[in-house]
Amino acid sequence: MIQDHEEKTLLQKFADHIDWVMILALFYLIGTGLITIFSATLHSGHPEKFMVTQTAAIAIGVAGMIFLTGFNYQYFRQMLPYIYIISLVVMVTVLVGGSTVRGTKGWFHLGYFSFQPVEVVKLLYILVIAGFLDSRWRDTKKFSVFAAGLALLGGHVLLILMQPDFGSTLSYFPVTLVLMFVAGVEPLYIGGAIIMGGIAVGIPLLTTFFRLQPDLLILHPRLQYLVSAVGNLKHASIILGSITAFLFTACWFLRQLKINVSWLLPLLLTGIIVAGSYSSLVVEHSLKEYQRKRLIVFLNPEIDALGSGYNIIQSKIAIGSGKIFGKGLFSGTQSQLGFLPEQHTDFIFAVHGEEGGYLWAQMTIIFYFLLVWRAMLIARESRDRYGSLVATGLATMFAFYAVINIGMVMGLMPATGLPLPFLSYGGSSMVGSLWGIGLLLSIHIRRFTH
């Protein structure tokens, strides 16, 4: 009897410390996702196959979530080198012995199921980068810490780009930069990294955009010169030299006005621009032509209406036709008639908006907000810096996925191929997301005790 009483007391304490608001948001999103997946796959004639697979993934994810909730997250901090090595080994293994799906060699076939390990490896990376910044919190202002953090990032990103899977690398960057900012890394370094990344990705995307609109190049010869510089070393050198001269001239002018500007600033900016320009070559080779079109065509889907812009055009039609109250469950014309591609995965929110209308879509956005808000509260209330950084990284990841995917469906963001957590069909994403929730709950229930 005493033993039963003690067991109930422990369970009661466990129940008292669980974040039930997060659990409520989680169950709503998973339930909504199952309903929408069933509707989105009705036109296939076999929605039960998708439901069985998704339900199995939920079961595996919930089992892992419960385990991680009971596991003390602080033990991960003691195993960071091993965790990072394991994550790299997994990514190398999938490159060597993995299967290719939609042009990406990033999958393991496990009997009737396929698993994309990058969805779990992202969690390992968050554990590692959070521990790294926590262990060096007194030295985060040093450039060496910033550079070492980027090296940890580069190990994962390069292996994923080799698959190649550009979309999966995208969440790494906001997670890393936000954690560095929170940990106290010099904002100048973070700003430089953002500029360099913008140049590296922007150059190949903008050149693709202008190739899709040759009339712009005819009307604006200067744009033609800039686009030609991508494949012309002479033109590129002239442009980089002009930018460098401008930066140093601007610095000299400011110093003449008695504004104390270091000569290191234009030198640093020049280095960032040059590094970003050369990095664009890596992005250029990592992204296939159709991927570049998908990433840039959201600016004007009509320029490739039957190609890369088709998905976004159909998605916007679906959401707009839903109006306030929607067309009714299982009654969406764009989805049920098969006009909307990838409607059970990347564009599932379009089905959601068409059939449920603005009200149901807005309700789902509110629950996503609740999930991210609770994750941020967990970060603030964590008993230690490591837990706070891990929770911040997870909150950033979930927020990034939701904003990018919903924005993509509405034609406001590029088509990156990122799933909508807990709603999109996909076992790997579901398992990884639920395990991330398990880490958050582990941090939450230990905010007062070990």
GUDOVO-907540 format. One record per residue: x, y, z of N, C-alpha, C in turn. Coordinates in steps of 0.05 Angstrom, whole numbers, plus 5000, padded with zeros to 4 digits. Layout:
XYZXYZXYZ
...
END
This chain:
501749765000500050005000501750255000
503850255016505650485017507050524991
507850294978509250314953507350434932
504750344932502850444913502450744917
502350824943501951104949504251274939
506751174943509151314933509151334903
508251114889508151114860506151324850
503851334863501851534855502851814860
504351854881505352114887507352204865
509052024856510952084835509452154809
507451994803505852044779504452314781
503452374805502052624809504052864805
506452834816508453044812509153074782
509352854769509952854740507753004725
505252934732502953064718502853364725
503553434749503453714757505453884742
507653764734509853914722509753924691
507953754680507753744650506454014640
507354104618506254344605503754254589
501454274602498954174590498054354567
498854604567498154784544499554684519
502154614522503554504499502354244490
501654074508500453814501497753854487
496154054496493654114482494154204454
496054394450496754484423497754254406
499354074418500453854403498253664393
496353594411494153414403492353544382
491853804384490253934364491553924337
494153984336495653984310495753704298
496253504314496453234304493653144294
491553194310488853114301488053254276
488553514274487953674250489453564226
491953484231493653384210492453124199
491652944216490552684207487952724191
486252904200483752964185484453074157
486353264156487053384131488453194112
490153024123491552824106489452634094
487452544110485452374099483952504076
483252754080481852904059483652944034
486153004039487953064017488652814000
488352574012488952333997486552173988
484152293991481752163982481752113952
482852303937482852283908484552053898
486451963916488251743908486751473909
484551463923482951223925483851033948
486151093961487150923983488151094006
486351264018487351434040488151274064
487051034067487750874091490650804092
492050774069494850714069496450944081
495751184074497151424085496551444115
494051384123493251414151494751204169
495050964158496450754174499350834178
500650934157503451014159503851244178
502051444175502251684192501651604221
499751434226499051354253501351194266
502651024250505050874260507251064268
507651274251509751474258509051624283
506451684287505651824311506151654336
505551394333506051204355508951194363
510751174343513651164348514551434359
513551644349514251914359513351954387
510951874394509951914421511451744441
512151494433513751324450516451454456
517751564435520251704439519951954456
517652094452517152334467516852274497
515452064503515051984531517751914544
519451764528522051684539523751934544
523852114525525552354528524452534550
521852544554520752694576521752594603
521852334605522852214631525852214633
527252254611530252244611531252524618
533252534636534352794644536052914621
535153124609536553244587539353334593
539953374619542653474627544853264622
544053004619545952804612547052834584
545452954566546453004539548853184539
548953364558551153554559553853414564
553753184577556153044583557052864560
555452854539556152664517556252814490
556753074491556553234466558453144444
561053094450562852994428561852744415
560752554431559752304420557252354404
555552534413553052594399553752714371
555652894371556353014345557552814326
559352644336560552434320558452244309
556552164326554351984318552752114295
552152374298550552514278552052514251
554652564251556252554227556352284214
556652074231556751804222554151724208
551851804220549251754208549051874181
549852134178549652274153551552154132
553852064140555751924121554551654112
553351514132552251254126549951274105
548251474108546051504089547151574062
549351724061550551784035551651544021
552751354037554051114026551950904020
550250844039548350624036545450694035
544850944034542051034034540650994007
538051054006536551033982535951303971
535451323945534951583932531951613928
530851833938527951893935527752183925
526452213902526152473889528852613885
530852463877533452583871535252633895
534352553919535952603943536652333956
539252283959540152043972540352084002
538052094015537952154043535951984059
535451744050533351574062534451294069
533451184091533850904097531250754093
531350534079528950364076528850164099
526750164114526449984137523949824133
524149614117521849444112519749594095
517349624107515249774094515450074096
517350164112517650454117520250554107
520250814101522750964095523151174116
525651224123526251414144528351604134
527951864139529852074131531352164157
533752074161535152114186535652414192
535752584172536352864177534352994196
531852884197529752994214530452954244
531952744250532852694278535552814283
537252804262539952924265539853214272
537753354262537453644269537253674300
535853494313535653504342538353464355
539853274345542553234356544353484352
543953614330545553854325544854074345
542254104351541354304371542554244398
542653984406543853914431546753984432
548153944409551053994408551654294408
550354444391551054734389550254874414
548054794427547254914453549354854474
550354604475552454534495555054674489
555754704464558254844457558155134466
555955274461555655554469555555584500
554255384512554055394541556755364554
558455184543561055134555562955364551
562355544533564155774527562756044530
560856044549559156294552560856534561
563056494574564756714582566356834558
566656674537568356754515566756794489
564156824491562556834466563057084449
564357284461564957524446567357484427
568857274432571257214416570557104389
571957194369571457094342571956794339
573856694355574456404354572056234361
570456324380567956174387565956184365
565656414352563856444330564756264307
567356264301568356094279568055804285
568555724310568155434317565255354315
563455534322560655474319559855434290
560955604272560455574244561655314233
563855224245565054974236563254734243
562054744267560154534275557754534255
556854774248554654794229555454684202
557854754193558854674167559054364164
559754234185559953934184557353814176
555053904187552453804180551553894153
551854154148550754274123552154154099
554754114099556154004076555353724070
554953564091554053284087551253274075
549453454084546753454074546653554045
548353754039548453854012549553643992
551053454003552153243985549953053977
547653053990545552863984544252903956
543653123944543553393957540753453967
540553593990537953664001538153944013
537954143996538254414004536154494024
533654404020531454484038531954404067
533154174071533554084099535754244113
537454374098539554534111538454804121
536154894110535255164116534855224145
533655024160533055074188535555094205
537754994195540255004211541155294216
540855464196541955734197540455904217
537855934217536456094237536955984265
536955714268537455604295540155684305
542255654288544955714297545256014303
544256194286544656474290543056574314
540656474318539056554341540456464367
541356224368542756124392545356284397
546756354376549156514380548456794391
546356904381545457174390544657154420
543056954427542156924454544556874473
546556724463548856654480550856884483
550457104467552057334470554357374450
554157224428556157254406555957534395
558157654387558257924377556257964353
554358154355552458184334553758244307
556058374307557458434282558158184267
559057974282559657724269557157594257
554957604272552457484263551457634238
551657894239550758054216552457994192
555057954195556757884173556057614161
555357424179554657164169552057174153
550157344162547557364148548057494120
549757694120550357824094551657624075
553657474085555057284068553157074058
551456974076549456764068547556874047
546657124051544857244032546057274004
548657344004550057373978550357093965
551156903981551656633971549156503958
546856543971544356433961543156623940
543356883945542057083928543057083899
545757063895546857083868545756873849
545856613856544756413837541656433834
540256513855537356543853536556773835
537957003839537257233823537957193793
540157063788540857013760538756833747
537756633762535656463752533056623747
532456803765530056973762530157143737
532557253731532757423708532857263682
533857013684533756843660530856773653
529156753673526356693667524856943656
526057173658524957423647526957563630
527557453607529657573589528957863580
526357923580525558193572526758413591
526958343616528158523636531058583629
532458383620535258423613535558593588
533658563569533758733545533159023552
531259063569530559343577532659473594
534059313610536059423629538759293624
540459413606543059293599544859263624
544559433644546259403668545759143682
543159063682542558803694543858573679
543958603652545258403635548158383643
549458603648552258603656552658463682
550858513702551058383728550658083726
548658003710548157723707550457583693
551657703674553857583659556357553677
556557723698558857713716558957443732
556657303734556657043748558456843735
558556843708560256653694562556783680
563157033686565357173673567257293694
569657183697571457263718572257563715
572557653691573357933686571158123696
568658073689566458243698566158233728
566457983739566157953768568358113783
570758103772572958253785572458553784
571458653761570858933759568659023779
566558863782564458923801565458923829
566958713837568058693864569958923869
571658993850573459213853571959473857
569859513842568259763845566959783873
565959553882564759553909566859613930
569159493928571359543947572159833947
572459953923573160233921571060413934
568560343930566360503941566460483972
566860243983566960214012569160374025
571560364013573860514024573460814021
572260893999571761183994569761284015
567661124020565661194039566861214067
568661034074570061044100571761294102
573261354081574961604081573161854084
570961854070569162094072568062124100
567261904113566261924140568462014160
570861924156573062004173573662304170
573262404145573662694141571562854156
569162734160567062864175567462824205
569762724213570462684242568762454254
567762284237566362044247568361814248
568761714273570861514277569961244266
570861184242570360924230572960784224
573260544234575760394230576060304201
578560314191579160214165578659914162
578459784185577859494185575059434175
573159634179570459584171570159534141
571159714123570859654094572459414086
574759354100576259114094574658864101
573258874124571658654133569358604114
567958824106565758804088566558694060
568958784051569958674026570458374028
571658294050572058004055569457844055
567457954068564857824069563657794041
563858014025562658003998564157803981
566757803983568357613967567757323975
567657284001567057014011564256924003
562357104004559657043996559456983966
561057133950560957093921562156813914
564356743927565456473922563656253933
562356303955560556103967558156063949
557456263933555156233914555756013894
558255963888558955753869558155473881
558555443908557755193921554755163919
553255383925550355373924549455313895
550755443876550055403848550255103840
552354973849552754683843550954503860
550154593883548554433901545554433893
544754653880541954683873541554613843
539654443837539054393809537354623799
537154643772535754863760532854883769
531454653771528654663779528354753809
530354683825530354773853530655073855
532455183839532855473839530355623829
529055503810526555623800524355623822
524155403836522155383857522655583880
525255633885525955823907525456113900
525456173874525356463866522656533853
521156333843518856393826516556513843
516656483869514456603885514256903882
516357033873516257323868514357393846
514157213826512257243804511656973792
509756823803509256543794508456533764
507356753754506356753726508656723706
511156773713513256753694513856463686
512956273703513155993696510655853706
508455943696505855853706505355553704
506355433683505955143679508254973690
510255103701512554963712512855013742
514955163750515555203778513455363793
512055533778510055703791507355573794
507055333782504355203782503355143810
505155033827504254963854503255203870
504755423868504055653884501455773873
501055783847498555883835496155723845
496355463843494155293852493655313882
495855343897495555363926494055623934
494755843920493456093926490556083917
489955943896487155913887485655753909
486855543919485555373939484955533964
486855673974486455823999484456053995
484656193973482756403967479956313964
479556083952476855973947475555883973
477155833994475955754019474455974033
475256224028473956454040473956434071
471756504083471656514113471056244125
469056104115468255854128469055604113
470255634090471255404075469055264059
469855074042468054924025466854684039
467854624063466954384077468954164076
469054004097470953784099470553584076
472753504063472753314041471353424016
471053694014469553813992471254013977
473854023981475454223966475754143937
475354323919475454263891478354233881
480154413890482954403881484254143891
483554053915484853813926483453563916
480853553917479453303909479553253880
479953453863480153413834483053393825
484953403844487753353838489253583825
488253823827489654053816492054133832
491954083858494054183877496153963881
498554003872500653793876501653793905
502753563913503953533939502053633961
499453573958497453693976497353554003
498453314006498553184032501153224046
503153354032505753404045506253704047
507753804027508554084029506254284029
504154224014501954424010499454334025
499754204047497454104062495854334074
497154564080495754784092493854914072
494354874046492554974025489954814026
490054554030487654394033486154474058
487654524079486554614105485054874101
486155064087484855324083482555304064
482755134044480555114024478054984037
478454774053476154634064475154744090
477054864106476254974132475955274131
476955404110476655694108478555844127
478256104127479956274143479856204173
477456144183477156104212478755864221
478555644207479955394215482955434211
483755564189486555614185487755794206
486256004213487156184234487356044261
485455864267485655714292488155544293
488855424270491355264269493755434274
493855674262496055854266496255934295
494055974308494056044337495255824353
494655574347495755344362498755314356
499655374332502555384327503855604344
502555834346503556044363503755954392
501655814401501755714429504055524433
504555344414506755154416509455294418
509955494401512455634401512655804426
510455934434510456104458511155944483
509955704485510555534508513555444508
514555384484517455314482519155544491
518455794484519956024493519856064523
517456004534517256024563518955814577
519055574565520755364576523655454576
524455584554527155684552527755894574
525756064580526156274600526256154628
524655944633524355844660526255604666
527955534646529755304650531555344674
532255134687533955154711536855204704
537655154679540455204672540655324644
542955424638543355554612543155354589
544155114593544054914572541154854564
539454804583536654754578535354984564
536055224572534955464559535755484530
538255424524539155434496537955224479
537654974490536354764475533454834469
532054934488529255014484529055244464
530855424465530855654446531255544418
533155354415533655244388531255094377
529854944395527454804386525154994379
524855204395522755404389523355534363
525855604357526555724332526055534309
526655284312526155084291523255064284
521555034304518655004299517555254287
518355494297517355744286518255774257
520655704251521755734224520155554204
519755304212518255124195515455224190
514055314211511255404208511055654190
512855854196512756104180513456054151
515555904146516355854118514255694103
513155474115511255314101508555464096
507455594116504955734113505355974094
507656114096508256324078508556224049
509755994045510055874019507255814006
505555704022502855634012501255884004
501856104018500456354011501856513990
504056413980505556553959507356773969
507856773995509556984008512356894012
512956634011515556524016516256333993
518856283989519656093968518855813975
518455653954517755373957520155203964
520655173989523055043999522854744002
520354634003519954354008519954284037
519854484055519754424084516954344092
516654134108513954044116512854224138
510254204142508954354164508854154188
510354204210510454014232507753934242
507453664246505053544257502653534238
502753694217500553684197501253534172
503653594161504453464136504753164139
504053024118504552734117507552684115
508552504131511352444131512252334158
512952084159513651954184516152074197
518252134181520752234191520352504205
518852684192518252944204516652914229
514652734229513052704253514652594276
516352394271517952284293519852494304
521252634286523152834295521853054311
519553144302518053364315517153274343
516053034345515152934371517452894391
519752804381522052774398523053044407
522753244390523453514398521653614421
519053544419517253614441518053474467
518953224464519853074488522153214502
524053324486526253474498525253724512
523353854500522254094513520854024540
519353804540517953724565520053634586
522153514577524253424596525453674610
525953884595526954134606524954264625
522454244617520354384632519854254659
519753994660519053854686521353864705
523753934696526153944713526954234719
525154424716525854704721526254764750
525154584768525454624796527254414809
527854204795529353984807530953834786
532853674793534453514775532853264766
END
